[in-house]
Amino acid sequence: MEPIKLSQKAEEEIVNAAKMAALSNKPKFNYA
């Protein structure tokens, strides 16, 4: 069962990283 837990944890980290990347890719200073 450990590999499954590790997979779920890794998947959460991947999702969080994807969210952070999406936020970073948004041109925040493009409104000027």
mmCIF file as Biopython writes it, N, C-alpha, C and O atoms, coordinates in Angstrom:
data_model
#
loop_
_atom_site.group_PDB
_atom_site.id
_atom_site.type_symbol
_atom_site.label_atom_id
_atom_site.label_alt_id
_atom_site.label_comp_id
_atom_site.label_asym_id
_atom_site.label_entity_id
_atom_site.label_seq_id
_atom_site.pdbx_PDB_ins_code
_atom_site.Cartn_x
_atom_site.Cartn_y
_atom_site.Cartn_z
_atom_site.occupancy
_atom_site.B_iso_or_equiv
_atom_site.auth_seq_id
_atom_site.auth_asym_id
_atom_site.pdbx_PDB_model_num
ATOM 1   N N  . MET A ? 1  ? 0.837  -1.208 0.000   1.0 0.0 1  A 1 
ATOM 2   C CA . MET A ? 1  ? 0.000  0.000  0.000   1.0 0.0 1  A 1 
ATOM 3   C C  . MET A ? 1  ? 0.871  1.257  0.000   1.0 0.0 1  A 1 
ATOM 4   O O  . MET A ? 1  ? 0.393  2.349  -0.306  1.0 0.0 1  A 1 
ATOM 5   N N  . GLU A ? 2  ? 2.150  1.095  0.345   1.0 0.0 2  A 1 
ATOM 6   C CA . GLU A ? 2  ? 3.014  2.281  0.394   1.0 0.0 2  A 1 
ATOM 7   C C  . GLU A ? 2  ? 3.171  2.953  -0.973  1.0 0.0 2  A 1 
ATOM 8   O O  . GLU A ? 2  ? 3.094  4.178  -1.062  1.0 0.0 2  A 1 
ATOM 9   N N  . PRO A ? 3  ? 3.391  2.173  -2.040  1.0 0.0 3  A 1 
ATOM 10  C CA . PRO A ? 3  ? 3.538  2.812  -3.358  1.0 0.0 3  A 1 
ATOM 11  C C  . PRO A ? 3  ? 2.313  3.641  -3.727  1.0 0.0 3  A 1 
ATOM 12  O O  . PRO A ? 3  ? 2.437  4.688  -4.362  1.0 0.0 3  A 1 
ATOM 13  N N  . ILE A ? 4  ? 1.122  3.171  -3.328  1.0 0.0 4  A 1 
ATOM 14  C CA . ILE A ? 4  ? -0.100 3.914  -3.647  1.0 0.0 4  A 1 
ATOM 15  C C  . ILE A ? 4  ? -0.103 5.250  -2.907  1.0 0.0 4  A 1 
ATOM 16  O O  . ILE A ? 4  ? -0.449 6.284  -3.478  1.0 0.0 4  A 1 
ATOM 17  N N  . LYS A ? 5  ? 0.283  5.219  -1.635  1.0 0.0 5  A 1 
ATOM 18  C CA . LYS A ? 5  ? 0.325  6.461  -0.863  1.0 0.0 5  A 1 
ATOM 19  C C  . LYS A ? 5  ? 1.337  7.426  -1.479  1.0 0.0 5  A 1 
ATOM 20  O O  . LYS A ? 5  ? 1.072  8.621  -1.616  1.0 0.0 5  A 1 
ATOM 21  N N  . LEU A ? 6  ? 2.500  6.885  -1.847  1.0 0.0 6  A 1 
ATOM 22  C CA . LEU A ? 6  ? 3.534  7.735  -2.441  1.0 0.0 6  A 1 
ATOM 23  C C  . LEU A ? 6  ? 3.029  8.308  -3.761  1.0 0.0 6  A 1 
ATOM 24  O O  . LEU A ? 6  ? 3.300  9.465  -4.083  1.0 0.0 6  A 1 
ATOM 25  N N  . SER A ? 7  ? 2.294  7.497  -4.527  1.0 0.0 7  A 1 
ATOM 26  C CA . SER A ? 7  ? 1.783  7.967  -5.810  1.0 0.0 7  A 1 
ATOM 27  C C  . SER A ? 7  ? 0.790  9.103  -5.597  1.0 0.0 7  A 1 
ATOM 28  O O  . SER A ? 7  ? 0.819  10.104 -6.313  1.0 0.0 7  A 1 
ATOM 29  N N  . GLN A ? 8  ? -0.092 8.944  -4.606  1.0 0.0 8  A 1 
ATOM 30  C CA . GLN A ? 8  ? -1.078 9.985  -4.332  1.0 0.0 8  A 1 
ATOM 31  C C  . GLN A ? 8  ? -0.384 11.264 -3.893  1.0 0.0 8  A 1 
ATOM 32  O O  . GLN A ? 8  ? -0.755 12.358 -4.319  1.0 0.0 8  A 1 
ATOM 33  N N  . LYS A ? 9  ? 0.630  11.122 -3.033  1.0 0.0 9  A 1 
ATOM 34  C CA . LYS A ? 9  ? 1.358  12.295 -2.544  1.0 0.0 9  A 1 
ATOM 35  C C  . LYS A ? 9  ? 2.078  12.975 -3.701  1.0 0.0 9  A 1 
ATOM 36  O O  . LYS A ? 9  ? 2.063  14.201 -3.814  1.0 0.0 9  A 1 
ATOM 37  N N  . ALA A ? 10 ? 2.698  12.189 -4.548  1.0 0.0 10 A 1 
ATOM 38  C CA . ALA A ? 10 ? 3.409  12.751 -5.698  1.0 0.0 10 A 1 
ATOM 39  C C  . ALA A ? 10 ? 2.421  13.438 -6.636  1.0 0.0 10 A 1 
ATOM 40  O O  . ALA A ? 10 ? 2.720  14.491 -7.199  1.0 0.0 10 A 1 
ATOM 41  N N  . GLU A ? 11 ? 1.245  12.837 -6.800  1.0 0.0 11 A 1 
ATOM 42  C CA . GLU A ? 11 ? 0.239  13.431 -7.687  1.0 0.0 11 A 1 
ATOM 43  C C  . GLU A ? 11 ? -0.211 14.777 -7.137  1.0 0.0 11 A 1 
ATOM 44  O O  . GLU A ? 11 ? -0.410 15.725 -7.896  1.0 0.0 11 A 1 
ATOM 45  N N  . GLU A ? 12 ? -0.374 14.865 -5.811  1.0 0.0 12 A 1 
ATOM 46  C CA . GLU A ? 12 ? -0.759 16.141 -5.205  1.0 0.0 12 A 1 
ATOM 47  C C  . GLU A ? 12 ? 0.313  17.189 -5.459  1.0 0.0 12 A 1 
ATOM 48  O O  . GLU A ? 12 ? 0.004  18.336 -5.784  1.0 0.0 12 A 1 
ATOM 49  N N  . GLU A ? 13 ? 1.570  16.797 -5.309  1.0 0.0 13 A 1 
ATOM 50  C CA . GLU A ? 13 ? 2.669  17.745 -5.530  1.0 0.0 13 A 1 
ATOM 51  C C  . GLU A ? 13 ? 2.699  18.195 -6.988  1.0 0.0 13 A 1 
ATOM 52  O O  . GLU A ? 13 ? 2.976  19.357 -7.283  1.0 0.0 13 A 1 
ATOM 53  N N  . ILE A ? 14 ? 2.410  17.262 -7.894  1.0 0.0 14 A 1 
ATOM 54  C CA . ILE A ? 14 ? 2.392  17.612 -9.321  1.0 0.0 14 A 1 
ATOM 55  C C  . ILE A ? 14 ? 1.266  18.604 -9.598  1.0 0.0 14 A 1 
ATOM 56  O O  . ILE A ? 14 ? 1.455  19.575 -10.332 1.0 0.0 14 A 1 
ATOM 57  N N  . VAL A ? 15 ? 0.095  18.359 -9.010  1.0 0.0 15 A 1 
ATOM 58  C CA . VAL A ? 15 ? -1.043 19.259 -9.215  1.0 0.0 15 A 1 
ATOM 59  C C  . VAL A ? 15 ? -0.720 20.640 -8.662  1.0 0.0 15 A 1 
ATOM 60  O O  . VAL A ? 15 ? -0.989 21.655 -9.305  1.0 0.0 15 A 1 
ATOM 61  N N  . ASN A ? 16 ? -0.135 20.672 -7.456  1.0 0.0 16 A 1 
ATOM 62  C CA . ASN A ? 16 ? 0.228  21.960 -6.857  1.0 0.0 16 A 1 
ATOM 63  C C  . ASN A ? 16 ? 1.260  22.675 -7.719  1.0 0.0 16 A 1 
ATOM 64  O O  . ASN A ? 16 ? 1.165  23.887 -7.918  1.0 0.0 16 A 1 
ATOM 65  N N  . ALA A ? 17 ? 2.229  21.953 -8.226  1.0 0.0 17 A 1 
ATOM 66  C CA . ALA A ? 17 ? 3.257  22.552 -9.081  1.0 0.0 17 A 1 
ATOM 67  C C  . ALA A ? 17 ? 2.622  23.097 -10.359 1.0 0.0 17 A 1 
ATOM 68  O O  . ALA A ? 17 ? 3.000  24.165 -10.841 1.0 0.0 17 A 1 
ATOM 69  N N  . ALA A ? 18 ? 1.661  22.362 -10.900 1.0 0.0 18 A 1 
ATOM 70  C CA . ALA A ? 18 ? 0.988  22.815 -12.118 1.0 0.0 18 A 1 
ATOM 71  C C  . ALA A ? 18 ? 0.204  24.097 -11.847 1.0 0.0 18 A 1 
ATOM 72  O O  . ALA A ? 18 ? 0.190  25.011 -12.672 1.0 0.0 18 A 1 
ATOM 73  N N  . LYS A ? 19 ? -0.451 24.159 -10.679 1.0 0.0 19 A 1 
ATOM 74  C CA . LYS A ? 19 ? -1.195 25.375 -10.320 1.0 0.0 19 A 1 
ATOM 75  C C  . LYS A ? 19 ? -0.242 26.555 -10.184 1.0 0.0 19 A 1 
ATOM 76  O O  . LYS A ? 19 ? -0.515 27.642 -10.694 1.0 0.0 19 A 1 
ATOM 77  N N  . MET A ? 20 ? 0.874  26.340 -9.497  1.0 0.0 20 A 1 
ATOM 78  C CA . MET A ? 20 ? 1.852  27.416 -9.312  1.0 0.0 20 A 1 
ATOM 79  C C  . MET A ? 20 ? 2.400  27.859 -10.669 1.0 0.0 20 A 1 
ATOM 80  O O  . MET A ? 20 ? 2.592  29.052 -10.903 1.0 0.0 20 A 1 
ATOM 81  N N  . ALA A ? 21 ? 2.650  26.906 -11.558 1.0 0.0 21 A 1 
ATOM 82  C CA . ALA A ? 21 ? 3.172  27.243 -12.882 1.0 0.0 21 A 1 
ATOM 83  C C  . ALA A ? 21 ? 2.136  28.051 -13.658 1.0 0.0 21 A 1 
ATOM 84  O O  . ALA A ? 21 ? 2.482  29.006 -14.354 1.0 0.0 21 A 1 
ATOM 85  N N  . ALA A ? 22 ? 0.872  27.670 -13.539 1.0 0.0 22 A 1 
ATOM 86  C CA . ALA A ? 22 ? -0.186 28.395 -14.245 1.0 0.0 22 A 1 
ATOM 87  C C  . ALA A ? 22 ? -0.274 29.828 -13.729 1.0 0.0 22 A 1 
ATOM 88  O O  . ALA A ? 22 ? -0.437 30.765 -14.510 1.0 0.0 22 A 1 
ATOM 89  N N  . LEU A ? 23 ? -0.164 29.995 -12.407 1.0 0.0 23 A 1 
ATOM 90  C CA . LEU A ? 23 ? -0.211 31.344 -11.835 1.0 0.0 23 A 1 
ATOM 91  C C  . LEU A ? 23 ? 1.003  32.143 -12.278 1.0 0.0 23 A 1 
ATOM 92  O O  . LEU A ? 23 ? 0.894  33.340 -12.547 1.0 0.0 23 A 1 
ATOM 93  N N  . SER A ? 24 ? 2.158  31.494 -12.356 1.0 0.0 24 A 1 
ATOM 94  C CA . SER A ? 24 ? 3.390  32.192 -12.732 1.0 0.0 24 A 1 
ATOM 95  C C  . SER A ? 24 ? 3.350  32.577 -14.210 1.0 0.0 24 A 1 
ATOM 96  O O  . SER A ? 24 ? 3.922  33.594 -14.602 1.0 0.0 24 A 1 
ATOM 97  N N  . ASN A ? 25 ? 2.678  31.767 -15.029 1.0 0.0 25 A 1 
ATOM 98  C CA . ASN A ? 25 ? 2.635  32.038 -16.468 1.0 0.0 25 A 1 
ATOM 99  C C  . ASN A ? 25 ? 1.684  33.180 -16.796 1.0 0.0 25 A 1 
ATOM 100 O O  . ASN A ? 25 ? 1.732  33.723 -17.899 1.0 0.0 25 A 1 
ATOM 101 N N  . LYS A ? 26 ? 0.816  33.556 -15.851 1.0 0.0 26 A 1 
ATOM 102 C CA . LYS A ? 26 ? -0.097 34.670 -16.102 1.0 0.0 26 A 1 
ATOM 103 C C  . LYS A ? 26 ? 0.687  35.981 -16.097 1.0 0.0 26 A 1 
ATOM 104 O O  . LYS A ? 26 ? 1.398  36.262 -15.132 1.0 0.0 26 A 1 
ATOM 105 N N  . PRO A ? 27 ? 0.575  36.781 -17.141 1.0 0.0 27 A 1 
ATOM 106 C CA . PRO A ? 27 ? 1.277  38.070 -17.186 1.0 0.0 27 A 1 
ATOM 107 C C  . PRO A ? 27 ? 0.655  39.057 -16.215 1.0 0.0 27 A 1 
ATOM 108 O O  . PRO A ? 27 ? -0.288 39.765 -16.566 1.0 0.0 27 A 1 
ATOM 109 N N  . LYS A ? 28 ? 1.178  39.109 -14.992 1.0 0.0 28 A 1 
ATOM 110 C CA . LYS A ? 28 ? 0.603  39.979 -13.965 1.0 0.0 28 A 1 
ATOM 111 C C  . LYS A ? 28 ? 0.832  41.451 -14.310 1.0 0.0 28 A 1 
ATOM 112 O O  . LYS A ? 28 ? -0.049 42.286 -14.104 1.0 0.0 28 A 1 
ATOM 113 N N  . PHE A ? 29 ? 2.024  41.766 -14.838 1.0 0.0 29 A 1 
ATOM 114 C CA . PHE A ? 29 ? 2.379  43.159 -15.092 1.0 0.0 29 A 1 
ATOM 115 C C  . PHE A ? 29 ? 2.002  43.562 -16.517 1.0 0.0 29 A 1 
ATOM 116 O O  . PHE A ? 29 ? 2.574  44.502 -17.068 1.0 0.0 29 A 1 
ATOM 117 N N  . ASN A ? 30 ? 1.048  42.859 -17.110 1.0 0.0 30 A 1 
ATOM 118 C CA . ASN A ? 30 ? 0.652  43.170 -18.483 1.0 0.0 30 A 1 
ATOM 119 C C  . ASN A ? 30 ? -0.554 44.105 -18.500 1.0 0.0 30 A 1 
ATOM 120 O O  . ASN A ? 30 ? -1.013 44.500 -19.572 1.0 0.0 30 A 1 
ATOM 121 N N  . TYR A ? 31 ? -1.076 44.466 -17.318 1.0 0.0 31 A 1 
ATOM 122 C CA . TYR A ? 31 ? -2.255 45.319 -17.252 1.0 0.0 31 A 1 
ATOM 123 C C  . TYR A ? 31 ? -1.893 46.773 -17.531 1.0 0.0 31 A 1 
ATOM 124 O O  . TYR A ? 31 ? -2.744 47.557 -17.951 1.0 0.0 31 A 1 
ATOM 125 N N  . ALA A ? 32 ? -0.631 47.136 -17.297 1.0 0.0 32 A 1 
ATOM 126 C CA . ALA A ? 32 ? -0.201 48.513 -17.512 1.0 0.0 32 A 1 
ATOM 127 C C  . ALA A ? 32 ? -0.221 48.799 -19.025 1.0 0.0 32 A 1 
ATOM 128 O O  . ALA A ? 32 ? 0.106  49.907 -19.448 1.0 0.0 32 A 1 
#
